[in-house]
Amino acid sequence: MKMMSPGQWNNETAKLFYKLARETINRAVKSGQINPQNADYEWAKMVSNMLKKSGFKVSKKILEMLKR
């Protein structure tokens, strides 16, 4: 079993959130539930919500995407 520091665990968890949100948004775009022009905004909103619920700090880059 590989041991991780809390910082490494946080980074891996955030990467997983980013990946899961991107896959979910891509499926929603393909099925017509989300307009492709809004995909990045919806992705940022989804990641922001997942991070907040897990007690993580939301990055400035994601917050900037939500302001557009």
PQR file with spaces between the fields and no chain letter, atoms N, CA, C, O and H, PARSE charges and radii, in Angstrom:
ATOM       1  N    MET     1       0.842   -1.175    0.000 -0.4000 1.5000
ATOM       2  CA   MET     1       0.000    0.000    0.000 -0.0000 2.0000
ATOM       3  C    MET     1       0.890    1.242    0.000  0.5500 1.7000
ATOM       4  O    MET     1       1.844    1.333    0.772 -0.5500 1.4000
ATOM       5  N    LYS     2       0.574    2.174   -0.855 -0.4000 1.5000
ATOM       6  CA   LYS     2       1.343    3.409   -0.980 -0.0000 2.0000
ATOM       7  C    LYS     2       0.833    4.440    0.025  0.5500 1.7000
ATOM       8  O    LYS     2      -0.365    4.712    0.103 -0.5500 1.4000
ATOM       9  H    LYS     2      -0.202    2.100   -1.482  0.4000 1.0000
ATOM      10  N    MET     3       1.751    4.998    0.778 -0.4000 1.5000
ATOM      11  CA   MET     3       1.391    6.017    1.763 -0.0000 2.0000
ATOM      12  C    MET     3       1.432    7.393    1.101  0.5500 1.7000
ATOM      13  O    MET     3       2.299    7.664    0.270 -0.5500 1.4000
ATOM      14  H    MET     3       2.724    4.776    0.715  0.4000 1.0000
ATOM      15  N    MET     4       0.508    8.240    1.467 -0.4000 1.5000
ATOM      16  CA   MET     4       0.439    9.591    0.915 -0.0000 2.0000
ATOM      17  C    MET     4       0.372   10.606    2.036  0.5500 1.7000
ATOM      18  O    MET     4      -0.206   10.352    3.093 -0.5500 1.4000
ATOM      19  H    MET     4      -0.197    8.020    2.142  0.4000 1.0000
ATOM      20  N    SER     5       0.966   11.746    1.791 -0.4000 1.5000
ATOM      21  CA   SER     5       0.819   12.853    2.728 -0.0000 2.0000
ATOM      22  C    SER     5      -0.544   13.488    2.479  0.5500 1.7000
ATOM      23  O    SER     5      -1.138   13.272    1.422 -0.5500 1.4000
ATOM      24  H    SER     5       1.436   11.952    0.933  0.4000 1.0000
ATOM      25  N    PRO     6      -1.048   14.263    3.427 -0.5600 1.5000
ATOM      26  CA   PRO     6      -2.335   14.932    3.205  0.2800 2.0000
ATOM      27  C    PRO     6      -2.347   15.806    1.947  0.5500 1.7000
ATOM      28  O    PRO     6      -3.358   15.869    1.247 -0.5500 1.4000
ATOM      29  N    GLY     7      -1.226   16.479    1.658 -0.4000 1.5000
ATOM      30  CA   GLY     7      -1.159   17.308    0.457 -0.0000 2.0000
ATOM      31  C    GLY     7      -1.270   16.494   -0.814  0.5500 1.7000
ATOM      32  O    GLY     7      -1.950   16.893   -1.759 -0.5500 1.4000
ATOM      33  H    GLY     7      -0.405   16.428    2.226  0.4000 1.0000
ATOM      34  N    GLN     8      -0.591   15.334   -0.837 -0.4000 1.5000
ATOM      35  CA   GLN     8      -0.673   14.458   -2.006 -0.0000 2.0000
ATOM      36  C    GLN     8      -2.095   13.924   -2.169  0.5500 1.7000
ATOM      37  O    GLN     8      -2.615   13.858   -3.283 -0.5500 1.4000
ATOM      38  H    GLN     8      -0.039   15.010   -0.070  0.4000 1.0000
ATOM      39  N    TRP     9      -2.718   13.545   -1.055 -0.4000 1.5000
ATOM      40  CA   TRP     9      -4.080   13.033   -1.112 -0.0000 2.0000
ATOM      41  C    TRP     9      -5.020   14.102   -1.640  0.5500 1.7000
ATOM      42  O    TRP     9      -5.887   13.809   -2.463 -0.5500 1.4000
ATOM      43  H    TRP     9      -2.296   13.599   -0.150  0.4000 1.0000
ATOM      44  N    ASN    10      -4.861   15.345   -1.177 -0.4000 1.5000
ATOM      45  CA   ASN    10      -5.696   16.438   -1.646 -0.0000 2.0000
ATOM      46  C    ASN    10      -5.523   16.654   -3.143  0.5500 1.7000
ATOM      47  O    ASN    10      -6.507   16.853   -3.856 -0.5500 1.4000
ATOM      48  H    ASN    10      -4.156   15.583   -0.508  0.4000 1.0000
ATOM      49  N    ASN    11      -4.287   16.618   -3.627 -0.4000 1.5000
ATOM      50  CA   ASN    11      -4.044   16.807   -5.057 -0.0000 2.0000
ATOM      51  C    ASN    11      -4.674   15.691   -5.878  0.5500 1.7000
ATOM      52  O    ASN    11      -5.299   15.955   -6.905 -0.5500 1.4000
ATOM      53  H    ASN    11      -3.488   16.456   -3.048  0.4000 1.0000
ATOM      54  N    GLU    12      -4.519   14.462   -5.439 -0.4000 1.5000
ATOM      55  CA   GLU    12      -5.100   13.333   -6.171 -0.0000 2.0000
ATOM      56  C    GLU    12      -6.617   13.393   -6.157  0.5500 1.7000
ATOM      57  O    GLU    12      -7.260   13.078   -7.158 -0.5500 1.4000
ATOM      58  H    GLU    12      -4.011   14.248   -4.605  0.4000 1.0000
ATOM      59  N    THR    13      -7.190   13.790   -5.039 -0.4000 1.5000
ATOM      60  CA   THR    13      -8.647   13.908   -4.937 -0.0000 2.0000
ATOM      61  C    THR    13      -9.162   15.005   -5.862  0.5500 1.7000
ATOM      62  O    THR    13     -10.168   14.816   -6.546 -0.5500 1.4000
ATOM      63  H    THR    13      -6.668   14.046   -4.226  0.4000 1.0000
ATOM      64  N    ALA    14      -8.486   16.145   -5.889 -0.4000 1.5000
ATOM      65  CA   ALA    14      -8.895   17.243   -6.770 -0.0000 2.0000
ATOM      66  C    ALA    14      -8.797   16.814   -8.228  0.5500 1.7000
ATOM      67  O    ALA    14      -9.686   17.124   -9.022 -0.5500 1.4000
ATOM      68  H    ALA    14      -7.669   16.299   -5.333  0.4000 1.0000
ATOM      69  N    LYS    15      -7.727   16.102   -8.595 -0.4000 1.5000
ATOM      70  CA   LYS    15      -7.579   15.608   -9.973 -0.0000 2.0000
ATOM      71  C    LYS    15      -8.732   14.679  -10.331  0.5500 1.7000
ATOM      72  O    LYS    15      -9.253   14.731  -11.446 -0.5500 1.4000
ATOM      73  H    LYS    15      -7.005   15.850   -7.951  0.4000 1.0000
ATOM      74  N    LEU    16      -9.128   13.835   -9.397 -0.4000 1.5000
ATOM      75  CA   LEU    16     -10.250   12.925   -9.627 -0.0000 2.0000
ATOM      76  C    LEU    16     -11.544   13.706   -9.830  0.5500 1.7000
ATOM      77  O    LEU    16     -12.328   13.382  -10.722 -0.5500 1.4000
ATOM      78  H    LEU    16      -8.705   13.792   -8.492  0.4000 1.0000
ATOM      79  N    PHE    17     -11.775   14.731   -9.011 -0.4000 1.5000
ATOM      80  CA   PHE    17     -12.962   15.570   -9.189 -0.0000 2.0000
ATOM      81  C    PHE    17     -12.973   16.216  -10.581  0.5500 1.7000
ATOM      82  O    PHE    17     -14.002   16.227  -11.257 -0.5500 1.4000
ATOM      83  H    PHE    17     -11.138   14.994   -8.286  0.4000 1.0000
ATOM      84  N    TYR    18     -11.828   16.749  -11.001 -0.4000 1.5000
ATOM      85  CA   TYR    18     -11.722   17.392  -12.316 -0.0000 2.0000
ATOM      86  C    TYR    18     -12.075   16.394  -13.417  0.5500 1.7000
ATOM      87  O    TYR    18     -12.839   16.705  -14.330 -0.5500 1.4000
ATOM      88  H    TYR    18     -10.992   16.740  -10.453  0.4000 1.0000
ATOM      89  N    LYS    19     -11.506   15.184  -13.316 -0.4000 1.5000
ATOM      90  CA   LYS    19     -11.723   14.160  -14.345 -0.0000 2.0000
ATOM      91  C    LYS    19     -13.187   13.708  -14.372  0.5500 1.7000
ATOM      92  O    LYS    19     -13.787   13.608  -15.443 -0.5500 1.4000
ATOM      93  H    LYS    19     -10.885   14.931  -12.574  0.4000 1.0000
ATOM      94  N    LEU    20     -13.756   13.436  -13.206 -0.4000 1.5000
ATOM      95  CA   LEU    20     -15.155   12.989  -13.152 -0.0000 2.0000
ATOM      96  C    LEU    20     -16.107   14.057  -13.682  0.5500 1.7000
ATOM      97  O    LEU    20     -17.059   13.752  -14.401 -0.5500 1.4000
ATOM      98  H    LEU    20     -13.269   13.517  -12.336  0.4000 1.0000
ATOM      99  N    ALA    21     -15.842   15.306  -13.321 -0.4000 1.5000
ATOM     100  CA   ALA    21     -16.691   16.394  -13.805 -0.0000 2.0000
ATOM     101  C    ALA    21     -16.585   16.524  -15.319  0.5500 1.7000
ATOM     102  O    ALA    21     -17.597   16.725  -15.990 -0.5500 1.4000
ATOM     103  H    ALA    21     -15.069   15.554  -12.738  0.4000 1.0000
ATOM     104  N    ARG    22     -15.375   16.413  -15.871 -0.4000 1.5000
ATOM     105  CA   ARG    22     -15.192   16.529  -17.327 -0.0000 2.0000
ATOM     106  C    ARG    22     -15.930   15.405  -18.045  0.5500 1.7000
ATOM     107  O    ARG    22     -16.588   15.642  -19.058 -0.5500 1.4000
ATOM     108  H    ARG    22     -14.552   16.249  -15.326  0.4000 1.0000
ATOM     109  N    GLU    23     -15.824   14.176  -17.523 -0.4000 1.5000
ATOM     110  CA   GLU    23     -16.528   13.045  -18.143 -0.0000 2.0000
ATOM     111  C    GLU    23     -18.039   13.247  -18.090  0.5500 1.7000
ATOM     112  O    GLU    23     -18.740   12.966  -19.063 -0.5500 1.4000
ATOM     113  H    GLU    23     -15.289   13.984  -16.701  0.4000 1.0000
ATOM     114  N    THR    24     -18.531   13.724  -16.977 -0.4000 1.5000
ATOM     115  CA   THR    24     -19.970   13.962  -16.818 -0.0000 2.0000
ATOM     116  C    THR    24     -20.449   15.042  -17.781  0.5500 1.7000
ATOM     117  O    THR    24     -21.490   14.883  -18.419 -0.5500 1.4000
ATOM     118  H    THR    24     -17.961   13.952  -16.188  0.4000 1.0000
ATOM     119  N    ILE    25     -19.706   16.131  -17.891 -0.4000 1.5000
ATOM     120  CA   ILE    25     -20.086   17.219  -18.789 -0.0000 2.0000
ATOM     121  C    ILE    25     -20.028   16.760  -20.237  0.5500 1.7000
ATOM     122  O    ILE    25     -20.911   17.096  -21.026 -0.5500 1.4000
ATOM     123  H    ILE    25     -18.860   16.259  -17.372  0.4000 1.0000
ATOM     124  N    ASN    26     -19.002   15.999  -20.600 -0.4000 1.5000
ATOM     125  CA   ASN    26     -18.901   15.495  -21.974 -0.0000 2.0000
ATOM     126  C    ASN    26     -20.098   14.625  -22.328  0.5500 1.7000
ATOM     127  O    ASN    26     -20.633   14.723  -23.432 -0.5500 1.4000
ATOM     128  H    ASN    26     -18.284   15.727  -19.959  0.4000 1.0000
ATOM     129  N    ARG    27     -20.524   13.767  -21.391 -0.4000 1.5000
ATOM     130  CA   ARG    27     -21.705   12.932  -21.647 -0.0000 2.0000
ATOM     131  C    ARG    27     -22.962   13.785  -21.779  0.5500 1.7000
ATOM     132  O    ARG    27     -23.818   13.502  -22.617 -0.5500 1.4000
ATOM     133  H    ARG    27     -20.089   13.687  -20.494  0.4000 1.0000
ATOM     134  N    ALA    28     -23.077   14.818  -20.964 -0.4000 1.5000
ATOM     135  CA   ALA    28     -24.248   15.699  -21.028 -0.0000 2.0000
ATOM     136  C    ALA    28     -24.280   16.468  -22.347  0.5500 1.7000
ATOM     137  O    ALA    28     -25.355   16.676  -22.910 -0.5500 1.4000
ATOM     138  H    ALA    28     -22.381   15.048  -20.284  0.4000 1.0000
ATOM     139  N    VAL    29     -23.134   16.888  -22.841 -0.4000 1.5000
ATOM     140  CA   VAL    29     -23.077   17.584  -24.132 -0.0000 2.0000
ATOM     141  C    VAL    29     -23.475   16.632  -25.254  0.5500 1.7000
ATOM     142  O    VAL    29     -24.252   17.002  -26.135 -0.5500 1.4000
ATOM     143  H    VAL    29     -22.261   16.719  -22.384  0.4000 1.0000
ATOM     144  N    LYS    30     -22.950   15.414  -25.229 -0.4000 1.5000
ATOM     145  CA   LYS    30     -23.266   14.430  -26.273 -0.0000 2.0000
ATOM     146  C    LYS    30     -24.745   14.079  -26.292  0.5500 1.7000
ATOM     147  O    LYS    30     -25.318   13.835  -27.354 -0.5500 1.4000
ATOM     148  H    LYS    30     -22.319   15.113  -24.514  0.4000 1.0000
ATOM     149  N    SER    31     -25.366   14.052  -25.110 -0.4000 1.5000
ATOM     150  CA   SER    31     -26.786   13.697  -25.057 -0.0000 2.0000
ATOM     151  C    SER    31     -27.696   14.901  -25.286  0.5500 1.7000
ATOM     152  O    SER    31     -28.917   14.753  -25.349 -0.5500 1.4000
ATOM     153  H    SER    31     -24.901   14.250  -24.247  0.4000 1.0000
ATOM     154  N    GLY    32     -27.109   16.089  -25.412 -0.4000 1.5000
ATOM     155  CA   GLY    32     -27.903   17.278  -25.687 -0.0000 2.0000
ATOM     156  C    GLY    32     -28.454   17.970  -24.455  0.5500 1.7000
ATOM     157  O    GLY    32     -29.252   18.899  -24.581 -0.5500 1.4000
ATOM     158  H    GLY    32     -26.118   16.209  -25.361  0.4000 1.0000
ATOM     159  N    GLN    33     -28.054   17.546  -23.276 -0.4000 1.5000
ATOM     160  CA   GLN    33     -28.550   18.163  -22.045 -0.0000 2.0000
ATOM     161  C    GLN    33     -27.883   19.503  -21.771  0.5500 1.7000
ATOM     162  O    GLN    33     -28.465   20.368  -21.117 -0.5500 1.4000
ATOM     163  H    GLN    33     -27.406   16.792  -23.173  0.4000 1.0000
ATOM     164  N    ILE    34     -26.661   19.676  -22.270 -0.4000 1.5000
ATOM     165  CA   ILE    34     -25.913   20.918  -22.061 -0.0000 2.0000
ATOM     166  C    ILE    34     -25.446   21.448  -23.405  0.5500 1.7000
ATOM     167  O    ILE    34     -24.963   20.690  -24.246 -0.5500 1.4000
ATOM     168  H    ILE    34     -26.188   18.974  -22.801  0.4000 1.0000
ATOM     169  N    ASN    35     -25.588   22.739  -23.603 -0.4000 1.5000
ATOM     170  CA   ASN    35     -25.107   23.394  -24.806 -0.0000 2.0000
ATOM     171  C    ASN    35     -23.574   23.368  -24.800  0.5500 1.7000
ATOM     172  O    ASN    35     -22.973   23.706  -23.780 -0.5500 1.4000
ATOM     173  H    ASN    35     -25.980   23.355  -22.920  0.4000 1.0000
ATOM     174  N    PRO    36     -22.915   22.977  -25.910 -0.5600 1.5000
ATOM     175  CA   PRO    36     -21.448   22.923  -25.935  0.2800 2.0000
ATOM     176  C    PRO    36     -20.776   24.243  -25.563  0.5500 1.7000
ATOM     177  O    PRO    36     -19.672   24.231  -25.018 -0.5500 1.4000
ATOM     178  N    GLN    37     -21.412   25.377  -25.843 -0.4000 1.5000
ATOM     179  CA   GLN    37     -20.825   26.674  -25.502 -0.0000 2.0000
ATOM     180  C    GLN    37     -20.782   26.883  -23.984  0.5500 1.7000
ATOM     181  O    GLN    37     -19.967   27.663  -23.491 -0.5500 1.4000
ATOM     182  H    GLN    37     -22.308   25.387  -26.286  0.4000 1.0000
ATOM     183  N    ASN    38     -21.644   26.199  -23.252 -0.4000 1.5000
ATOM     184  CA   ASN    38     -21.705   26.338  -21.797 -0.0000 2.0000
ATOM     185  C    ASN    38     -20.944   25.243  -21.055  0.5500 1.7000
ATOM     186  O    ASN    38     -20.960   25.206  -19.825 -0.5500 1.4000
ATOM     187  H    ASN    38     -22.306   25.565  -23.653  0.4000 1.0000
ATOM     188  N    ALA    39     -20.284   24.359  -21.783 -0.4000 1.5000
ATOM     189  CA   ALA    39     -19.642   23.195  -21.163 -0.0000 2.0000
ATOM     190  C    ALA    39     -18.581   23.588  -20.144  0.5500 1.7000
ATOM     191  O    ALA    39     -18.535   23.009  -19.058 -0.5500 1.4000
ATOM     192  H    ALA    39     -20.272   24.389  -22.782  0.4000 1.0000
ATOM     193  N    ASP    40     -17.735   24.548  -20.460 -0.4000 1.5000
ATOM     194  CA   ASP    40     -16.681   24.942  -19.521 -0.0000 2.0000
ATOM     195  C    ASP    40     -17.260   25.562  -18.255  0.5500 1.7000
ATOM     196  O    ASP    40     -16.773   25.301  -17.155 -0.5500 1.4000
ATOM     197  H    ASP    40     -17.772   25.018  -21.342  0.4000 1.0000
ATOM     198  N    TYR    41     -18.285   26.373  -18.405 -0.4000 1.5000
ATOM     199  CA   TYR    41     -18.931   26.974  -17.242 -0.0000 2.0000
ATOM     200  C    TYR    41     -19.551   25.889  -16.355  0.5500 1.7000
ATOM     201  O    TYR    41     -19.384   25.903  -15.136 -0.5500 1.4000
ATOM     202  H    TYR    41     -18.680   26.585  -19.299  0.4000 1.0000
ATOM     203  N    GLU    42     -20.260   24.960  -16.975 -0.4000 1.5000
ATOM     204  CA   GLU    42     -20.902   23.883  -16.215 -0.0000 2.0000
ATOM     205  C    GLU    42     -19.861   23.010  -15.524  0.5500 1.7000
ATOM     206  O    GLU    42     -20.073   22.563  -14.397 -0.5500 1.4000
ATOM     207  H    GLU    42     -20.395   24.949  -17.966  0.4000 1.0000
ATOM     208  N    TRP    43     -18.730   22.764  -16.198 -0.4000 1.5000
ATOM     209  CA   TRP    43     -17.652   21.992  -15.599 -0.0000 2.0000
ATOM     210  C    TRP    43     -17.118   22.708  -14.362  0.5500 1.7000
ATOM     211  O    TRP    43     -16.952   22.095  -13.308 -0.5500 1.4000
ATOM     212  H    TRP    43     -18.557   23.127  -17.113  0.4000 1.0000
ATOM     213  N    ALA    44     -16.851   23.999  -14.492 -0.4000 1.5000
ATOM     214  CA   ALA    44     -16.321   24.778  -13.374 -0.0000 2.0000
ATOM     215  C    ALA    44     -17.303   24.787  -12.205  0.5500 1.7000
ATOM     216  O    ALA    44     -16.898   24.685  -11.047 -0.5500 1.4000
ATOM     217  H    ALA    44     -16.985   24.497  -15.348  0.4000 1.0000
ATOM     218  N    LYS    45     -18.583   24.908  -12.511 -0.4000 1.5000
ATOM     219  CA   LYS    45     -19.613   24.918  -11.470 -0.0000 2.0000
ATOM     220  C    LYS    45     -19.647   23.564  -10.748  0.5500 1.7000
ATOM     221  O    LYS    45     -19.749   23.514   -9.522 -0.5500 1.4000
ATOM     222  H    LYS    45     -18.911   24.991  -13.451  0.4000 1.0000
ATOM     223  N    MET    46     -19.562   22.481  -11.505 -0.4000 1.5000
ATOM     224  CA   MET    46     -19.595   21.144  -10.917 -0.0000 2.0000
ATOM     225  C    MET    46     -18.362   20.903  -10.039  0.5500 1.7000
ATOM     226  O    MET    46     -18.485   20.404   -8.921 -0.5500 1.4000
ATOM     227  H    MET    46     -19.479   22.522  -12.500  0.4000 1.0000
ATOM     228  N    VAL    47     -17.186   21.252  -10.539 -0.4000 1.5000
ATOM     229  CA   VAL    47     -15.959   21.068   -9.768 -0.0000 2.0000
ATOM     230  C    VAL    47     -16.002   21.922   -8.502  0.5500 1.7000
ATOM     231  O    VAL    47     -15.634   21.458   -7.423 -0.5500 1.4000
ATOM     232  H    VAL    47     -17.086   21.657  -11.448  0.4000 1.0000
ATOM     233  N    SER    48     -16.447   23.153   -8.636 -0.4000 1.5000
ATOM     234  CA   SER    48     -16.541   24.048   -7.480 -0.0000 2.0000
ATOM     235  C    SER    48     -17.435   23.444   -6.402  0.5500 1.7000
ATOM     236  O    SER    48     -17.082   23.454   -5.223 -0.5500 1.4000
ATOM     237  H    SER    48     -16.746   23.529   -9.512  0.4000 1.0000
ATOM     238  N    ASN    49     -18.572   22.927   -6.797 -0.4000 1.5000
ATOM     239  CA   ASN    49     -19.495   22.319   -5.832 -0.0000 2.0000
ATOM     240  C    ASN    49     -18.881   21.097   -5.159  0.5500 1.7000
ATOM     241  O    ASN    49     -19.012   20.927   -3.946 -0.5500 1.4000
ATOM     242  H    ASN    49     -18.858   22.918   -7.756  0.4000 1.0000
ATOM     243  N    MET    50     -18.206   20.236   -5.943 -0.4000 1.5000
ATOM     244  CA   MET    50     -17.589   19.044   -5.366 -0.0000 2.0000
ATOM     245  C    MET    50     -16.486   19.419   -4.385  0.5500 1.7000
ATOM     246  O    MET    50     -16.369   18.818   -3.318 -0.5500 1.4000
ATOM     247  H    MET    50     -18.099   20.374   -6.928  0.4000 1.0000
ATOM     248  N    LEU    51     -15.676   20.413   -4.744 -0.4000 1.5000
ATOM     249  CA   LEU    51     -14.593   20.836   -3.864 -0.0000 2.0000
ATOM     250  C    LEU    51     -15.134   21.441   -2.572  0.5500 1.7000
ATOM     251  O    LEU    51     -14.636   21.144   -1.487 -0.5500 1.4000
ATOM     252  H    LEU    51     -15.770   20.901   -5.612  0.4000 1.0000
ATOM     253  N    LYS    52     -16.157   22.294   -2.692 -0.4000 1.5000
ATOM     254  CA   LYS    52     -16.731   22.928   -1.504 -0.0000 2.0000
ATOM     255  C    LYS    52     -17.338   21.889   -0.559  0.5500 1.7000
ATOM     256  O    LYS    52     -17.149   21.965    0.655 -0.5500 1.4000
ATOM     257  H    LYS    52     -16.561   22.536   -3.574  0.4000 1.0000
ATOM     258  N    LYS    53     -18.067   20.918   -1.117 -0.4000 1.5000
ATOM     259  CA   LYS    53     -18.689   19.894   -0.287 -0.0000 2.0000
ATOM     260  C    LYS    53     -17.661   19.027    0.429  0.5500 1.7000
ATOM     261  O    LYS    53     -17.936   18.480    1.497 -0.5500 1.4000
ATOM     262  H    LYS    53     -18.220   20.856   -2.103  0.4000 1.0000
ATOM     263  N    SER    54     -16.481   18.904   -0.161 -0.4000 1.5000
ATOM     264  CA   SER    54     -15.425   18.081    0.431 -0.0000 2.0000
ATOM     265  C    SER    54     -14.494   18.885    1.333  0.5500 1.7000
ATOM     266  O    SER    54     -13.558   18.328    1.907 -0.5500 1.4000
ATOM     267  H    SER    54     -16.258   19.348   -1.028  0.4000 1.0000
ATOM     268  N    GLY    55     -14.739   20.171    1.463 -0.4000 1.5000
ATOM     269  CA   GLY    55     -13.945   21.000    2.344 -0.0000 2.0000
ATOM     270  C    GLY    55     -12.652   21.526    1.740  0.5500 1.7000
ATOM     271  O    GLY    55     -11.764   21.971    2.467 -0.5500 1.4000
ATOM     272  H    GLY    55     -15.500   20.623    0.997  0.4000 1.0000
ATOM     273  N    PHE    56     -12.540   21.480    0.423 -0.4000 1.5000
ATOM     274  CA   PHE    56     -11.356   21.989   -0.263 -0.0000 2.0000
ATOM     275  C    PHE    56     -11.538   23.454   -0.610  0.5500 1.7000
ATOM     276  O    PHE    56     -12.661   23.949   -0.701 -0.5500 1.4000
ATOM     277  H    PHE    56     -13.261   21.119   -0.167  0.4000 1.0000
ATOM     278  N    LYS    57     -10.435   24.135   -0.800 -0.4000 1.5000
ATOM     279  CA   LYS    57     -10.458   25.507   -1.286 -0.0000 2.0000
ATOM     280  C    LYS    57     -10.590   25.473   -2.809  0.5500 1.7000
ATOM     281  O    LYS    57      -9.892   24.704   -3.470 -0.5500 1.4000
ATOM     282  H    LYS    57      -9.523   23.733   -0.726  0.4000 1.0000
ATOM     283  N    VAL    58     -11.463   26.287   -3.364 -0.4000 1.5000
ATOM     284  CA   VAL    58     -11.673   26.346   -4.809 -0.0000 2.0000
ATOM     285  C    VAL    58     -10.617   27.270   -5.410  0.5500 1.7000
ATOM     286  O    VAL    58     -10.402   28.382   -4.928 -0.5500 1.4000
ATOM     287  H    VAL    58     -12.030   26.911   -2.827  0.4000 1.0000
ATOM     288  N    SER    59      -9.963   26.795   -6.469 -0.4000 1.5000
ATOM     289  CA   SER    59      -8.880   27.576   -7.069 -0.0000 2.0000
ATOM     290  C    SER    59      -9.397   28.843   -7.731  0.5500 1.7000
ATOM     291  O    SER    59     -10.556   28.924   -8.137 -0.5500 1.4000
ATOM     292  H    SER    59     -10.138   25.892   -6.861  0.4000 1.0000
ATOM     293  N    LYS    60      -8.511   29.834   -7.834 -0.4000 1.5000
ATOM     294  CA   LYS    60      -8.871   31.103   -8.464 -0.0000 2.0000
ATOM     295  C    LYS    60      -9.247   30.904   -9.929  0.5500 1.7000
ATOM     296  O    LYS    60     -10.130   31.592  -10.441 -0.5500 1.4000
ATOM     297  H    LYS    60      -7.569   29.768   -7.504  0.4000 1.0000
ATOM     298  N    LYS    61      -8.588   29.973  -10.603 -0.4000 1.5000
ATOM     299  CA   LYS    61      -8.866   29.728  -12.016 -0.0000 2.0000
ATOM     300  C    LYS    61     -10.317   29.263  -12.210  0.5500 1.7000
ATOM     301  O    LYS    61     -10.994   29.703  -13.139 -0.5500 1.4000
ATOM     302  H    LYS    61      -7.871   29.414  -10.187  0.4000 1.0000
ATOM     303  N    ILE    62     -10.779   28.388  -11.345 -0.4000 1.5000
ATOM     304  CA   ILE    62     -12.159   27.905  -11.451 -0.0000 2.0000
ATOM     305  C    ILE    62     -13.133   29.032  -11.124  0.5500 1.7000
ATOM     306  O    ILE    62     -14.154   29.177  -11.796 -0.5500 1.4000
ATOM     307  H    ILE    62     -10.230   28.030  -10.591  0.4000 1.0000
ATOM     308  N    LEU    63     -12.837   29.820  -10.114 -0.4000 1.5000
ATOM     309  CA   LEU    63     -13.705   30.949   -9.772 -0.0000 2.0000
ATOM     310  C    LEU    63     -13.776   31.961  -10.911  0.5500 1.7000
ATOM     311  O    LEU    63     -14.833   32.546  -11.147 -0.5500 1.4000
ATOM     312  H    LEU    63     -12.007   29.702   -9.568  0.4000 1.0000
ATOM     313  N    GLU    64     -12.669   32.178  -11.623 -0.4000 1.5000
ATOM     314  CA   GLU    64     -12.678   33.074  -12.776 -0.0000 2.0000
ATOM     315  C    GLU    64     -13.565   32.531  -13.888  0.5500 1.7000
ATOM     316  O    GLU    64     -14.260   33.298  -14.555 -0.5500 1.4000
ATOM     317  H    GLU    64     -11.810   31.702  -11.431  0.4000 1.0000
ATOM     318  N    MET    65     -13.550   31.208  -14.096 -0.4000 1.5000
ATOM     319  CA   MET    65     -14.397   30.604  -15.116 -0.0000 2.0000
ATOM     320  C    MET    65     -15.881   30.802  -14.780  0.5500 1.7000
ATOM     321  O    MET    65     -16.714   30.940  -15.676 -0.5500 1.4000
ATOM     322  H    MET    65     -12.985   30.585  -13.554  0.4000 1.0000
ATOM     323  N    LEU    66     -16.200   30.813  -13.485 -0.4000 1.5000
ATOM     324  CA   LEU    66     -17.597   30.983  -13.072 -0.0000 2.0000
ATOM     325  C    LEU    66     -18.075   32.427  -13.239  0.5500 1.7000
ATOM     326  O    LEU    66     -19.280   32.667  -13.320 -0.5500 1.4000
ATOM     327  H    LEU    66     -15.523   30.701  -12.757  0.4000 1.0000
ATOM     328  N    LYS    67     -17.163   33.382  -13.290 -0.4000 1.5000
ATOM     329  CA   LYS    67     -17.539   34.786  -13.445 -0.0000 2.0000
ATOM     330  C    LYS    67     -17.897   35.147  -14.876  0.5500 1.7000
ATOM     331  O    LYS    67     -18.528   36.178  -15.108 -0.5500 1.4000
ATOM     332  H    LYS    67     -16.184   33.187  -13.224  0.4000 1.0000
ATOM     333  N    ARG    68     -17.517   34.339  -15.819 -0.4000 1.5000
ATOM     334  CA   ARG    68     -17.774   34.654  -17.229 -0.0000 2.0000
ATOM     335  C    ARG    68     -19.223   34.542  -17.584  0.5500 1.7000
ATOM     336  O    ARG    68     -19.596   34.777  -18.734 -0.5500 1.4000
ATOM     337  H    ARG    68     -17.004   33.502  -15.631  0.4000 1.0000
